Amino acid sequence: MEHPENNEEYAGLQVNAGVEQPSIVNPYLSSMRKKRQKLFTAAEYVDGIIKGDISKLSQAVTLVESVHPDHQALAQEVIEKCLPYSGNSVRIGISGVPGAGKSTSIDAFGVHLLENYGGKLAVLAIDPSSEKTKGSILGDKTRMEKLAVHPKSFIRPSPTAGSLGGVARKTRESIILCEAAGYNNIFVETVGVGQSETACHSMVDYFLLIQLAGTGDELQGIKRGIMEIADGIVINKADGNNVDKAELAASHFRNALHLFPMPDSGVLPKVMTYSGFYEYRIDEVLKMVFDHIAEVKKNGYFDYRRNEQAKYWMYESINEHLKNGFYYNQLVKQSIGATEQEVLDGKMTSFIAAKKLLDLYYSTLK
Ligand code: GDP
């Protein structure tokens, strides 16, 4: 169309017809994004998972980790349908402070396990710090070079979530999906600090504690609670001129373990040294773990522990739902800040404030 300014009044001015502005965004990008968000039905995920389709498994784990309510609902449906196919695995928790050699060891344990025992291996993680660092420290594929390229392995970094309880629940649910996909060995890696070990212990059949020698006071530094939940203790980096120190540390641990009452499993935790990096005695460590598991399967503790864990997770889920229901409630959200300030100003006691907020919450449920 001729532009209205191209008349005699505007002589000397030529206005050309415009061209449509190209989008600044790569058109392929939006279609790629749409593709990534495509959701399947619960039955399609389950079908893929049961066939061992890694990409469907990955996507389902992503759903489990999502905070989107639609994704969560779909994830719960997938988990429920996968439940009958789950449970047939050995779940092993592996813990140690940063630098203890967890990723180096898991790489070595994992490859030896797959080569010598067969089957498939999934490596999951519980890392409560991953929310803060916005990136997971644990379960990262780049940290487990050999295992990452092994066709029978599946490695997932820790989910990120607001609380340790949330992270742990997601890992627990991912275990179910991995088992349904035929992963008959599950490693759950966790950092050896704080409550994450207890969370890990609540979902595994065997809890392995990786320790280091050398400081001479390792027993003082170690928390009593963690000694009590360990099914086995291994001293890593028993190589070079560290061998003697590692052996000495092992005997200290053995002596210390005798001071504790017999664990519920009825099997005394074993202590041994190894080297994850040089792959010394990796097979012995695996044998120690599997011998223990065979023993607790025989004496009934294996099933007992799984039942106790199922019970624990039922109550954990209830607690989490109640907590979320309360804190995400609109009315509660509106008043909690002001009530907190009244407590800080000394105008209200903590207990009355709590009761007032809870009453407010209960009033919305009627
Ligand atoms: P993580 O933080 O517990 O996962 O520890 P890493 O596996 O990343 O190991 C920490 C450091 O210890 C790395 O530099 C490893 O190369 C080293 N390391 C791990 N295992 C061994 C071992 O068996 N012997 C020796 N000498 N070094 C090791």
Boltz pocket constraint, residues with backbone or C-beta under 6 A from the ligand:
constraints:
  - pocket:
      binder: B
      contacts: [[A, 96], [A, 97], [A, 98], [A, 99], [A, 100], [A, 101], [A, 102], [A, 103], [A, 104], [A, 105], [A, 236], [A, 237], [A, 238], [A, 239], [A, 274], [A, 275], [A, 276], [A, 277], [A, 278]]
      max_distance: 6.0
